[in-house]
């Protein structure tokens, strides 16, 4: 949830491709760091690092692109 807030906030402030990229970077760094801490402290399986890294980049790119596309389509309405 916090990671999606970071992504949404970044996109809403920049309203361009740079905002999407900054938001994706913040989201992935937050999730990966939190997961890394859990892997190191409580022994969470390291496979979670993959799902909170590369997979989040893909889903954030898709979601950010769709959201930005909707923004562009509806900003004149």
C-alpha positions as CSV (number, residue, x, y, z in Angstrom):
1,X,0.0,0.0,0.0
2,X,2.7,2.5,0.9
3,X,4.6,1.6,-2.3
4,X,1.5,2.4,-4.4
5,X,1.1,5.7,-2.6
6,X,4.7,6.6,-3.5
7,X,4.0,5.7,-7.1
8,X,0.7,7.6,-7.3
9,X,2.1,10.6,-5.6
10,X,5.1,10.8,-7.9
11,X,2.9,10.5,-11.0
12,X,0.5,13.1,-9.7
13,X,3.2,15.6,-9.1
14,X,5.1,15.3,-12.4
15,X,2.3,14.2,-14.7
16,X,4.8,13.0,-17.3
17,X,7.0,10.0,-18.1
18,X,9.6,11.2,-15.6
19,X,7.0,11.0,-12.9
20,X,6.2,7.4,-13.8
21,X,9.9,6.5,-13.8
22,X,10.6,8.2,-10.4
23,X,7.5,6.6,-8.9
24,X,8.6,3.1,-10.2
25,X,12.0,3.6,-8.7
26,X,10.6,4.7,-5.3
27,X,8.1,1.8,-5.3
28,X,10.7,-0.8,-6.1
29,X,13.3,0.5,-3.7
30,X,10.8,0.6,-0.9
31,X,9.5,-2.9,-1.5
32,X,12.9,-4.5,-2.1
33,X,14.4,-2.9,1.0
34,X,11.5,-4.0,3.2
35,X,11.7,-7.5,1.8
36,X,15.5,-7.6,2.1
37,X,15.2,-6.6,5.8
38,X,12.6,-9.4,6.4
39,X,14.8,-12.0,4.6
40,X,17.8,-11.0,6.8
41,X,15.9,-10.8,10.1
42,X,13.2,-13.4,10.1
43,X,14.5,-15.8,7.4
44,X,11.9,-15.0,4.8
45,X,12.7,-17.1,1.7
46,X,14.9,-15.1,-0.7
47,X,12.6,-15.9,-3.6
48,X,10.5,-13.0,-2.3
49,X,13.3,-10.6,-3.3
50,X,12.7,-11.5,-7.0
51,X,8.9,-10.9,-6.7
52,X,9.5,-7.5,-5.0
53,X,12.1,-6.4,-7.4
54,X,11.9,-7.2,-11.1
55,X,8.2,-8.2,-11.0
56,X,7.3,-4.9,-9.4
57,X,9.1,-3.0,-12.1
58,X,6.9,-4.8,-14.7
59,X,3.6,-4.3,-12.9
60,X,4.4,-0.7,-12.1
61,X,5.3,0.0,-15.7
62,X,2.0,-1.5,-16.9
63,X,0.0,0.3,-14.2
64,X,1.8,3.6,-14.6
65,X,1.3,3.5,-18.4
66,X,-2.4,2.7,-18.1
67,X,-2.9,5.3,-15.5
68,X,-1.0,7.9,-17.4
69,X,-2.9,7.0,-20.6
70,X,-6.2,7.5,-18.8
71,X,-5.0,10.8,-17.4
72,X,-4.1,12.0,-20.9
73,X,-7.5,10.9,-22.3
74,X,-9.6,12.5,-19.6
75,X,-7.7,15.7,-18.8
76,X,-9.7,17.7,-21.4
77,X,-13.1,16.5,-20.3
